[in-house]
Amino acid sequence: MITIALQNLVIKNCKNLESLPKELHTLTSLQNFVIESYPALVSFQITGSPIVLQKLEIRNCKNLEFQAKGLQKLTNMKIEECSSLINCKNQEPVFCGLRNLTTSNSHHSWIS
């Protein structure tokens, strides 16, 4: 198996793709992940190998219903123009290290 030491990943303007690569969990060094303008994306999970993801930005993904699991090291999260995102406050406590949360144009309350 080849391991990739990729630390930053930006995926944007993928208007017709409906899912992220299943191999995303193999990027065990990934620290910063941005998903932008991915309107057909409905869901994704970041699970599997030890997750070191520290910064997650999701922008203009109108149909996305994100399942947050295994993101204990996440310190920064930005959510913009994602009207279908589920309310994370009812999920297991996965954001215990979160220091910065920015949301805009969201219909949900993200923290209680």
C-alpha positions in Angstrom: 0.0 0.0 0.0 1.3 3.5 -0.9 0.8 6.1 1.8 0.4 9.7 0.8 1.6 12.5 3.1 -0.8 15.0 1.7 -1.6 17.7 4.3 -3.8 20.1 2.4 -6.6 19.2 0.0 -9.1 21.5 -1.8 -11.9 20.1 -3.9 -14.0 22.7 -5.7 -16.3 23.3 -8.6 -17.3 19.6 -9.0 -20.9 20.3 -10.1 -21.8 16.8 -11.3 -19.9 14.6 -8.9 -22.2 13.0 -6.2 -19.6 11.6 -3.8 -16.1 12.1 -2.6 -13.5 9.4 -3.2 -13.9 6.4 -0.9 -10.1 6.4 -0.4 -10.3 9.8 1.4 -9.8 8.0 4.8 -6.4 6.8 3.6 -5.0 10.4 3.7 -3.8 10.0 7.3 -1.7 13.1 7.2 -4.5 15.4 6.0 -4.7 18.5 8.2 -6.7 21.0 6.1 -9.6 20.1 3.9 -11.8 22.4 1.8 -14.9 21.4 -0.2 -16.4 24.1 -2.3 -19.1 24.4 -4.9 -20.1 20.7 -4.9 -23.9 21.0 -5.2 -24.6 17.3 -6.0 -22.8 16.0 -3.0 -25.3 14.6 -0.5 -23.1 13.1 2.2 -19.6 12.1 3.2 -17.9 10.8 6.2 -14.3 11.2 7.3 -13.6 8.0 9.2 -11.1 5.2 9.3 -7.4 5.6 10.0 -6.3 8.1 12.7 -7.7 11.5 11.7 -5.4 14.5 12.2 -7.7 16.9 10.4 -7.5 20.3 12.1 -9.3 22.6 9.7 -12.4 21.8 7.7 -14.2 24.3 5.4 -17.4 23.5 3.5 -18.8 26.1 1.2 -21.7 26.1 -1.3 -22.7 22.5 -0.9 -26.4 23.0 -0.8 -27.5 19.3 -0.5 -24.8 18.1 1.9 -25.8 16.3 5.0 -22.4 15.9 6.8 -21.9 13.2 9.3 -19.2 14.3 11.8 -17.4 11.3 13.3 -13.8 10.9 14.3 -12.9 14.6 14.2 -11.5 15.0 17.7 -8.5 17.0 16.5 -10.6 19.5 14.6 -9.9 23.0 15.8 -11.3 25.2 13.0 -14.5 24.7 11.0 -16.1 27.0 8.5 -19.5 26.3 7.0 -20.9 28.7 4.3 -23.9 28.4 2.0 -24.8 24.9 3.1 -28.6 25.0 3.7 -29.1 21.2 4.1 -26.4 20.5 6.7 -27.7 18.6 9.7 -27.6 20.0 13.2 -24.4 18.8 14.8 -25.4 19.6 18.4 -27.4 16.3 18.5 -24.4 14.2 17.5 -21.9 12.5 19.7 -19.3 14.9 21.1 -16.8 15.0 18.2 -15.9 18.6 18.4 -14.3 18.7 21.8 -11.2 20.5 20.5 -13.0 23.0 18.3 -11.8 26.6 18.9 -13.2 28.4 15.9 -16.6 27.9 14.3 -17.8 30.2 11.5 -21.2 29.7 9.8 -23.1 31.8 7.3 -26.4 31.3 5.4 -27.2 28.2 7.4 -30.7 27.3 8.5 -29.5 25.4 11.6 -28.3 26.3 15.0 -24.9 24.6 15.3 -24.3 25.0 19.0 -26.7 24.8 21.9 
